[in-house]
Amino acid sequence: MADTICGMQTIEVSDTIYNEIISRRKGRESISKTLERELKPKSETLAPCETAVNVEGIDEMVRRTSREKTYTSEELRAKYGV
């Protein structure tokens, strides 16, 4: 369940999904702004701190990349020494 407090959350995504998000950026737009622009419905007015997410869009992105290699946070820490 999502937190009700406004703020940033951290998510883990596969390399393919990350590259898809990066490819949709406009200029030097932040990743969070790209996700907002891509996933928020255009016609709805939202109250402050309220988020509407296009679940079908996320599901489609996950379906397209379901066969790609994904990494756990522990694997990434070992791979990149973080």
N, C-alpha and C positions, 0 to 999 in steps of 0.2 A: 504494500500500500504506500502511496506517495505521501511525503510530508506535506503538511499544510502551511509550513513556514516558507516565505519567499527566500530564494537562495539558489545557489548552484549545487547540482548533484554530480557525482562522478559515475560514469558508466563504462563498461568494457565492451568493445566491439571488435569484430574480426578485421583483419587488414583490408579485406575487400570492401566492407561497409565503410571503413574510415576513408578509403580512397574515393568511394562514391560520394561521401559527404564533401570531401575536399574538392571534387570535380564540380560540385554545385555552388561553390562559393562565388560571390561576385566581388572581384578585386581582392582586397585584403580583409574582407569581411570575417569576423570571428566565427568559429565553428558554432557557438551557441546561437548567434544571429542567423546563420545559415539554417540550422535546424528549426528555429522559430519560423522563419520565412517559408520553409518547405512544408512544415507540418501543421501550422496553425490554419484553421479555416479562414478564408479571406473575408467572408461576409459577416461574421459574427463579431459583436462587440463584447469584450471580456472585461470583467471587473479586475482591478489591480490584484496581482498575485495569482490570478486564475489562469490556468493553461488548458487549452483544448488541443488535443493531439489527434492527428490523422492516423488512427490505429491501422487501417487498411494499408496505408502507405508504408508504415513500418513493417507490417506483416509481409508485404510484397518484397521489400528490400531484404528481409531475412530469408524468404523463400528462394530468392535469386542467389543467395550466397550460402545456402545451407550445406552445400558440398565443399565449401572452402575450409581450409585449415583454420581453426580458432585456437587461441592460447589462453591459458589461465594466467592470473596475475603472477603466480609463483614462477611459471615458465618465462614470462616476460622479464621478471626481475633477474632470473638466472641468465637469460639471453643477453640483456643489456646492462647487467651489473648495477641495477638501481636499488 
